[in-house]
Amino acid sequence: MSDPEGVSNHYTHGGLLDAIRAGLERLGKSPDTVDIQDLGPVDEFHIGGREASEQFLDQLQLSGDDHVLDVGCGLGGASRFVAHRYGSRVTGVDLTEEYVETGRVLCSWLGLDHRVDLRQGSAMALPHPDGEFDKAYMMHVGMNIADKQGLFTELHRALKPGGRLGVYDVMRVGEGELTFPVPWAMTAETSALDAPETYKSGLSAAGFRVVAERNRRDFALDFFARLQANTAAAGGPPPLGLHILMGETAPTKIKNMIENISEGRIAPVELIAEKLP
Ligand SMILES: C[S@@+](CC[C@H](N)C(=O)[O-])C[C@H]1O[C@@H](n2cnc3c(N)ncnc32)[C@H](O)[C@@H]1O
């Protein structure tokens, strides 16, 4: 999938903020009492949630001096986490207007709106000058972008020389037809999965040097096993969780993800790269 309207239609929920408010109430919280931990299960839309973010983002050497770009930021959960944990200033860009608008409200609830700026826009044409960012990352976004080299060329432009880029995407790691729907696409026609080799050649053609690679298959299967055990023990999903973002097809999408990963067709993979000076 690379048609921007198709992508944002796929992710648009229609009543997301109200659904999050309702979940908060069930947690016994309100916008005045909510904290960053409460939102983690719903505002980090990638395999492993906040736990995955911590393990991935620690490799970017983030600091309070950095201006960081969150590419395809979704609701901005990781943007807020980076601002909170590392003290960085963060700009998030995402195609889906509802995610950006909802994310801005979540930033204001947490008092992070002065350090986190979320904007609607495309990762393929960022509204920022050359060399604006010290670091950049994208989590579970490339599965919706067919032109990987074009994407990495644009991120290379927006980064300072020596700047780090982290990619944490679901990638094609084996043969076999995928079972759909999955969280990023309802059918094969709207999925833009690529192998780690394609990512790495796109990165190097754009002017990056890949410094680390990690396949997160076992972590992903363990994460899904824990999610299923918790859901079974509680008799249903938690008040705030990714089922809210994925809608009524959430159980099928999760089941298919587990099957596709278990069968070795796909896996979440991290790549860390540096812009060559
Ligand atoms: C699975 S969500 C991940 C969101 C966020 N990175 C996270 O981990 O919580 C994929 C996101 O990528 C965004 N996206 C897809 N293609 C994009 C593009 N070309 N430019 C900007 N955002 C894009 C979608 O709108 C969606 O919010």
The ligand as an SDF file (V2000), in Angstrom:
LIG
                    3D

 27 29  0  0  0  0  0  0  0  0999 V2000
    1.0580    0.5440   12.4710 C   0  0  0  0  0  0  0  0  0  0  0  0
    0.9710    2.2700   12.5930 S   0  0  0  0  0  0  0  0  0  0  0  0
    2.3910    2.6490   13.6010 C   0  0  0  0  0  0  0  0  0  0  0  0
    2.2740    3.9800   14.2860 C   0  0  0  0  0  0  0  0  0  0  0  0
    3.4360    4.3640   15.1930 C   0  0  0  0  0  0  0  0  0  0  0  0
    4.6940    4.3530   14.4880 N   0  0  0  0  0  0  0  0  0  0  0  0
    3.4980    3.4440   16.3680 C   0  0  0  0  0  0  0  0  0  0  0  0
    4.3900    2.5790   16.3940 O   0  0  0  0  0  0  0  0  0  0  0  0
    2.6680    3.5790   17.2760 O   0  0  0  0  0  0  0  0  0  0  0  0
    1.5010    2.8010   10.9790 C   0  0  0  0  0  0  0  0  0  0  0  0
    1.4230    4.3080   10.8120 C   0  0  0  0  0  0  0  0  0  0  0  0
    2.1660    4.7100    9.6720 O   0  0  0  0  0  0  0  0  0  0  0  0
    1.5100    5.8030    9.0930 C   0  0  0  0  0  0  0  0  0  0  0  0
    1.9810    5.9450    7.7230 N   0  0  0  0  0  0  0  0  0  0  0  0
    1.9400    5.0240    6.7330 C   0  0  0  0  0  0  0  0  0  0  0  0
    2.4860    5.5090    5.6020 N   0  0  0  0  0  0  0  0  0  0  0  0
    2.9060    6.7680    5.8890 C   0  0  0  0  0  0  0  0  0  0  0  0
    3.5610    7.7970    5.1320 C   0  0  0  0  0  0  0  0  0  0  0  0
    3.8760    7.6450    3.8440 N   0  0  0  0  0  0  0  0  0  0  0  0
    3.8330    8.9620    5.7610 N   0  0  0  0  0  0  0  0  0  0  0  0
    3.5010    9.1580    7.0680 C   0  0  0  0  0  0  0  0  0  0  0  0
    2.8760    8.2250    7.8200 N   0  0  0  0  0  0  0  0  0  0  0  0
    2.5830    7.0460    7.2400 C   0  0  0  0  0  0  0  0  0  0  0  0
    0.0450    5.4440    9.2240 C   0  0  0  0  0  0  0  0  0  0  0  0
   -0.7920    6.5680    9.0820 O   0  0  0  0  0  0  0  0  0  0  0  0
    0.0070    4.8410   10.6280 C   0  0  0  0  0  0  0  0  0  0  0  0
   -0.2490    5.8030   11.6020 O   0  0  0  0  0  0  0  0  0  0  0  0
  1  2  1  0
  2  3  1  0
  2 10  1  0
  3  4  1  0
  4  5  1  0
  5  6  1  0
  5  7  1  0
  7  8  2  0
  7  9  1  0
 10 11  1  0
 11 12  1  0
 11 26  1  0
 12 13  1  0
 13 14  1  0
 13 24  1  0
 14 15  1  0
 14 23  1  0
 15 16  2  0
 16 17  1  0
 17 18  1  0
 17 23  2  0
 18 19  1  0
 18 20  2  0
 20 21  1  0
 21 22  2  0
 22 23  1  0
 24 25  1  0
 24 26  1  0
 26 27  1  0
M  CHG  2   2   1   9  -1
M  END
$$$$
